[in-house]
Amino acid sequence: MKHRGFITAVVLICYAALFVTSLSLYISEGERRMQSDVGGVLSAQVYEVIQVSSIQDIRDALTKAKKLGKKISVSGASHSQGGHSFYEDAIVLDMRRFNRVLEVDAMHKRVRVQSGATWLDIHEAINPRQLAVRIMQSSAIFTVGGSLSANAHGRDPSEGTIIESVESFRLMMADGSIIDVSREKSPELFHSVIGGYGLFGVILDVDINLTDNEVYEQDITVMNYQDYPKYVEEHIVSNPESALSIGRLSTAPERYLSEMYALTMKRTNEPLTEALTKLEDERFVETGKLMFGLARKWDQAKNWSWKLQKRLYRYEDKKLVSRNNAMRNDIEFTKYRDPQKTDLLQEYYVPIERFVPFVDGLREILQEENLNVLNITVRYVPKSHESVLSYAKKESFSIVLLINHKKTPSELNKLALATRKMVDLSLEQGGSFYLTYQNFPTLEQIKRAYPNWDKFVQFKQKWDPEERFMNEWYARYTR
C-alpha cells in the first residue's frame, strides 16, 4: 500500500509539473503574440512576430502571409500610439535587427542605412566624419523607417519635415518585388510612403542627406507665452545663427500655460575639438525620472519641477555643444510603467499668428477636463507640402503634450472626448494635428486636417490592392 501511495504521489507531482509547464508555455505564447506600443492603450493578438535581419526574411514573410491569408504590419521602436505597428491576427515584422549602416559618403554628405537602424546608430557612424543629421525627432532612439513612416520633424528652424532630407529609398512591395523610390523614380510612392505609416510596403534602406557637425552655444530665454511668436520671428526664423530651437510651456499650477522658456542653439566659430566631438549620453536622467514621477502624482511637484528646470538650463546657459550631441537625447527619463496609468503624447499644429489664442483655448480645455499634463513643448515647423498627408500646410508651431492618464475604458473615453475638443480647437485656428498618436479623432476631423486623405486611400488601394499591409490605425478609419 505504501508503495502504491508513493507511485500515486509521484504521478500527481509529475502531472502537476506538466500542467504548470504547459500553462506557463501557453501564457508566454500569449504574451509573445500580444502586440502593443509604448502607450499601452491599444493592443492586438497577432499571428506572429518575425525578427527581421535580412531582405529574404521579409520576402519569406510576405510569401507566408499570402499563403495563409494574413496581413502584414511593420514595427520599429513602437513609439507611435494609435495602433500603427500591429493588426489583429497579422504577421508583424519587427525591423530592429535590420539595422546596418551600409555606407557613409562623406564627399556628398549622405548616409545609406537599413530601415531598422536608429538615429543613435547613424550618429555613431557619421560622427567620426564630422557629419550630422539634418532632420530628426528630438530623441535619437527611433528607427529610420519609423521616422519616415511618420514623416517626423525636428528642431532646426531652417529644415521642414524629414521627407526633405531623404534622397531615395528601396521599397519591397506585397508581391516581393523591390522598387527604387525617389522624387524622380516613382514620385507618387515617394510622397505617399513617407508619412504613410507602413501601409504601402516595407522600406528596406534609405539614402539620407546630411549636414556638417557644428559647434553651438546654448541660449536660454524665459518669457511670457504671448511674447513667444515675436521672439521666434526675430531671434529664430530671421536669425541665420539660430541652428536648433525648442520652447517649453509651464504646466506648473503657479505658471500654468503662461510662462515658458526657449532653448536655442546658436552657431559659433568655435572649432570642433575632440572633447566636443565625443558623443555624450543623456544627462540628468535620474533627476528627470524623479521629477516626472513626483509630477505625475502632485501638482506641487510640477511647481518644483518647473523651477528646477529653469535653474538647470541657466546653469548650462552659454555651454558649447556639438550638433550631434544636441540631437542625441534618448528620453530615458520619461520611461514609465504602471498597470493602471500611462503617459500619452498628443501633437497639434497651429499657424504662428494663432499661437496665443490656441494656448488660451487649450488652457481652458485642459482645466475643464482636469487632465494631468506633465510637459508641453513647442517647436517651429516650416511649411511642407511634399508628403501626401502633410500636417504643416503653413508655417506653424508644433505643440506637444505629455499627458498622464488612467487606462480604464471610461477614463480613456473621457480623454477621447477631450482630444476631439483640442482637435477642433486646432482646426478652428487653421491648424491640424499629428496622426502618429491615439486614434481618438474622428474621420471627419482627419479629412478637415488632411484634405488629401481620400487621395491617400486611393493610392493605398492602387499600390496594395489586396491590402496586404495593414494596421489598426488605418483600419479604424477605413473599415
N, C-alpha and C positions, 0 to 999 in steps of 0.2 A: 504493500500500500504506500509505504514511504517512497519507494522507487517510482511508483505511478504518479504520486503527487509531485515529485521532483520534475518528472518529464512534463507534466501539465504546466508547472510553473515556468519551465524553460520555454515551452511553446507559447505561453501567454506573453512572456517577456519579448520573445522574437517577433510575435505578431504586433505587439505594441511598438517595437522599434521600427518595424517595416511601415506601420501606419504613420508614425511620426515622420519617417523619412519621406514617404510618398506625399504626405501633406506639405512638408517643407518644400519638396520639389514643385508641387502644384502652386504653392504660394509664390515661390521665387520665379516660376514661369509666368505667373500672372503679373508679377511686378515688372518682369522684364518686358512684357508686352504692353503694359500700360504706359502710354507716352503723354508727357505734358511739357510745359515750358517753365521758365523762371518764375512766372506769376503764379502758377499752380491753380489757376481758376478753371481753365478748360483742360480736358484730357480725353483720350480715346484709347480703346482697346485695339491695338494694331495687330496685324497678322504677323509681322516680323520686322526686326530692326537689323539692317545689314551694315556692318562697319566697312565702309568703302576704303580701299587702299590702292585700287588700280582702275583704269578705264574698263578693263574686262569685267571687274566686279559690277560696274554699273550696267554694262550691256547684258550680263547674265541676269541681273535683277529685272531688267526690262523684259527679257525673254520669259522669265518665270512669271512675272505679273500678267503678261498677255496670255500665257497658257492657263493660269489659274483664274483669270478674270479679275485681278486685283488692281487697285490704284497704286500710284507711286507718290510719296511725299518726300521732300528733301529737307534735311535738318542740318544746321550748323551749330552755333553756340546756344541755340534755343532761347534767345532773349526777346524774340517777338512774343506778344502776349495775347494773340487773338486766334490761336489755332492754325497759324500759317505753316507750321512744320510737321503736321501729322493729320491723319484722317482715319476714321473708323475702318478697321479691317484692312488697312493699306499696308504695303511694304514701305518701310521708312528707310531712306538712305542717310546714314549718319556720315557726314563728309569730313569729320575732324581728323581722320588719319590720312586723308588725301590732301596733304599739306606741304608739299615740297616747294621751295623757291627754285624755279627752274633756271632763271637767268637774270643777271643784273647787267644792264647795258649802260655803263657809266657815261659813255660818249653821248648817247641820245637821251640820257636821264629817263630810263624806262626799266621796269621790272616785270618779269613774267612769273606768275605763281599759280599753283593749283588752287582751286576754289575753297578748299578746306583750310588753307593757311590763314593765320590770324595776322593782324597788323603788328603784333609783337614779333611774329616770325619775320615779317618784312623789315622791321626796324633792325633786327639782328643782322640781316643780310646787307642792307644798304648803308648802315651807319659807318662802317669802315671806308666806304667810298665817298663820304661826306655828302650823301644824298638824303633827302627827306620826303615824306609823303605829302602830297598836295592837299588831298581831301579825305577825311575820315571822321568818324564819330569822336566824341570827347574821350572815349575809352578805347584802348587798343586790344581788348580781349575778343572782339568779334571776328568772325570769319569773313574773308573777302567775298565769297559767294553770297553770304547773308547780307553784307553791306550793299552789294549790287542789287540784290533782290528787293531790298527796301529803299534803294536809291537814297542812302543816308547823306546827311550834310555835316559840315564841321564848324570850326570856329574862325576860319580865315575869311575876313570880310571881302577879299578880292576873288574868292572862289565860290561857286554855286554848289550844286549837289554833285554827288560822286560821279554821275554819268559824264561830267565834263572832263574828268581825268582819265577816263577809260579810252584806250586806243582801239582795242578789239578783244574778242574772246571766242573760244570754241564752245559749241553747244551740242550736246547729244540729244537727239530727238527721240520720240517714243518708239520709233522703229529701229533704233540703234545707230542710225546714221549720224555723222558729225558734220556740222555746218560752221564755216568760218563767218563770224559776225562782226561787222564794223559799220561805220556810217556810210561807207561806200558799198560794202557787201552785205546784203540782207538788212537794209536800214530799218525796215519795219520790225524785224526781230530785235535789232539793237535798241530801239526806242520802247519796245514792249517788255523785253526780258529784264532790263534794268528798271526796277520798280514794279516787277511783275510777280514777285513772291513765289518763284519756283514753279510757275504754272505752265511754262512753255517747253521746258526741257531741263537738262542738268548742265549747269555751267561747269566746264572742265578746267580750263585755265584762262587767265586774263592777262593782257598787256596793259599795265598802268603807267601813266606818265608821272614823273617825279619832279621834284624841285631841289634846290640846294639846302643843305643843313646850315642854318644861320644861327647867330648868337642874338638873343633877345634880352631886353631888360623889362622886368615886371613892373607894372604900374597899377596901383590900387586907388580908386576914387569912390568915395561914399557920397550918395546923393539922394534926393527925393525922387520917387519914381516918375513924377511929372517932368523932371529935367532930363530923363534918360534919352528920349528921342533926339533932343537937341545935342546932347553930349555925343551920341553915336554919329550924328551927321557931321559935327565939327571935328571930333577927335578920332573917329574910326574910319568912316567912309571916305571923308575928304583928306585923310592924312595918310600919305604913302608909307610913312614909318610904322603904321599900325599893321601888325602881322597876324595876330590872333586876339580874339576878344570874347569874353563871356560875362554876362551880368547875372546877378543873383538877387532875387526879391526876398525880403524878410517874411518868414512865416511865424515869427515870434509875436505873441499877442500884443506886446508893447509897441511893435512897429509893423503891424500886420499889413502886408502888401502896400506899404507906404515908403519905407526906406529900402534902399538897395545899394549894391556896390558893383562896380565894373572892374574886372581884372583884364588888363590889356598887356599884350606882349609887344614891345616896340623894338624895331630893328636898331641895331648898333653897328659900329665899325670895329667892334672887338674881334680879335682873332679866335678861331675855333680851336682852342687849346685841347690838349689831351684830357685834362680834367673835365672840361665842358663837354667833350665828345663822349665820354664814358656814359653808357646808358645806366640810368638810375631806377631803382624800384620806387614804388609809391611811398610817400612819406605820410606821417601822422595817421597810419592805419588804425592803431589801437584807440587813439583819441577819437577818431571819426566813428568807430564802432560804438564806443561808449556813449558819445553824444547822441548818435542816432537811436541807440537803444533806449536812452532816457527820454528822448523827444517823442518816441512812439507812445509813451505812457503818460507823460506830464507836460502840460503847456509851459510850466515854469522852466522846464529843461530847454524848451525852444528859445526862451529869452536868454538863458545861459549860453546856449549853442551859438546864437547869433552874435553875442558879444565876443565869444571866444574866436569865432571865425574872423571877425574884423581884426582882432589882435594878432592872430596867426598870420594873416595876409599882410598886415602892416609890418610885421617882423620880417617878412620876405620882400617887402617893397624895395625896388631897385636891384633885386637879385638878378644875376645873369644866368641864363638857361639856354640850352640848345633847342632848336625846333623839335627835334626828335624826343627829347625829354619832356618838353612842354605838351607833347601829344601822346604821352605814354601812360596816362592814368589807367589803372585796371579796376577801378571802383570796388576794390576788395572790401572796403569798409561798409558798403551797402548790402553785403550778403546777409540774408535774413531767412531763418527757418522757424515757422510757428504753425502748428496744426490748425489753429483757429483763424489766424490772420495772414495777410500777405501785403507786400509792397507792390503797388501798381503804378506804371507810368502812363501819362497822357500828354499829348503834344498838340498845341494849337498854333496856327499861323495867322497873324493879323498884319495888315499894312502898317508901315511905320507911323503914319499920321493918326492911326486909330488905336495906338497902344494904350494911351491913357484911358479912354472910355472902355476899352476891353478890360483893363485891370480893375477899373471901378465896378464893372458888371460882374467880373469874376469874383471879386471880394464878396460881393453881395450873395452870390450863389453859394460859395464855399461856407459862408457863415450861416445861411439859411439851412443848408443841408448838413451842417455840422460835420464836415469832412476833416479828417486828420491829415493835413498836408504837412509833409516833413521838409520839402525842399521845392523851390521853384527857380529854374534857371532861364535865362533869356539870351538868345543868340540872334545876330543879324544874318539874314539869308537873302542873297541877291536873287532876283527873279530868274527862273529857269523854265524853259518850255520843252526841253528835249524829250523827257520821258512822257509816254502817253498818259500815265497817271501822275502828272506834275502837281505838286502841292504849293509851289512857290510861283504863282502866276504874277505876282508883283514883288517889289522889294518889301520884305516882311521881317517881322520879329517872330522867332520861334519861342514859344513859352512852354516849358516842360515842367509838368507837375509830378511829384512823387507822393503818392497817397497810401497811407497805411489803412487797411480796411478788413473787416471780418469777411470770412469766406462762406458764410451761411447763405442759402438761396435768397432769403428775404433781404439780407443786407446787400447782397450783390444786385438785387433788383432795384434797391434804393440808389445804389451807385450808378446803375444803368440809366435811371431816370435823371439823375443829376448830370451825368455825362451828356445826355441829349440836350439839356439846358445849356451846357457850356458849348456844345457844338453849335447850337442855334445862335448863341452869342457871337461866336467867331464868324459865322455866316452873315449875321447882321452887320458886322464890321467890314464885310468884304473879304473875309479870310477863309481858311479851311482848317483841316485837322489831319493828323498823321494816321494812316491806315494800319500801321505796324502794331498798334496796341489793341485793346479789347474790342470785341465786335458788338459793342453797345449801340453805336449809331444806327439809325435806320437806313434802308436803301435810298429813300428819298433824300436824306441828308448827304449820303455819299454822292448821289447824282448832282446835287447842288454844289458840292465842294469840288467834284471831279466831273466836269462836263463831258469828258471823253470816256466815261465809264462804259457806255454802250459800245463804243468803238473797241475798247479793250476786250470786252466779252466777245465781240465778233472776231477779233484777231486770235483770241484763245481758241475759238471754235475752228478757225481756219488752220492753225498750225498744230493743233492737237484735237482732231475731230472725234477721237474716241474718249477724250478726256482721261487719258492715262494718268496725267499729273493732276493731283487734286489735294486740297487741304480743307480743313474745317471752316476756315475763314471764307474762302471763295464759295463753298457750298452753302454757307449761311445766307449769302446774298443772291444766289443764282438758282436755288432749288426750292 
